[in-house]
C-alpha cells in the first residue's frame, strides 16, 4: 500500500468520524436533520465507506486536500447554505441568487430583461419594465453590475437589493421578501450608471 493510499484511507476515516459527530435532529421538526449511515449512499463511516472513498479518490487522482475541500463545500439536499450571494448577470439583465458554500443557483431574478419561464415581462412585470424606457422606447435588455444591499443607519437590513444597468443608465430595486423587481429608474442625466448603486 502506498503512502498516498494510506493517507487517503486515514482521511476518509476521519471524514466519516466527523460526519458522525454532526448535530442530530431534535425530532421530526429538527432544524438540522441528518441521515443514519444506513440511509446514505456512501456506505457509512465503516471500512466499506472508507474503501469506496479511497477508490474514488485514487480513480480521480484526488489528494487529501481535494477531499477536505470537497467536504467543506458540500451541502446535502434539504439543508440550507450558510450564506447567499447576489450576483449580477451582466448582459443577461438578471440577478442570480447563489447559495454559499454549495454554489447552487437558488433563483434567477428577472430585472431588465423579460423572463418567459417565470412570466416576467409577459403580463407580470410589464409595468415595471416600462419604467425603464429610454427616450420613450422599450429597452428590454441590460448589463447588470454591482448589486448593493439596502442599509438602515449604516447597517445592512436585507430589505432591498439595488442593481444598476451599466449600458443604459438605469437602477432597479428588488424586494428581498419575494425576490421580485419592484422598480426601475432611468437616470436622465447620464449615459452610464456603472457602480451607480453605491
JOLIN-V599595 format. One record per pair of residues at least 24 apart in sequence whose ideal C-beta (glycine too) atoms are under 6 Angstrom apart, sorted by the first residue. I is the first residue (numbers start at 1). J is the second residue. If there is no record, write none. Layout:
i,j
I,J
I,J
This chain:
i,j
7,64
8,54
8,57
9,50
9,54
11,64
11,67
12,50
12,53
12,54
13,50
15,71
16,45
16,49
20,45
73,101
75,102
86,147
86,161
88,144
88,145
88,147
89,144
91,143
93,141
93,142
93,144
95,163
107,179
109,174
109,179
111,163
111,172
111,181
112,142
112,165
113,141
114,140
128,181
128,184
131,184
132,170
132,184
134,168
139,168
143,167
146,195
146,197
148,197
148,198
162,197
164,193
164,196
164,197
166,192
166,194
169,193
171,196
171,197
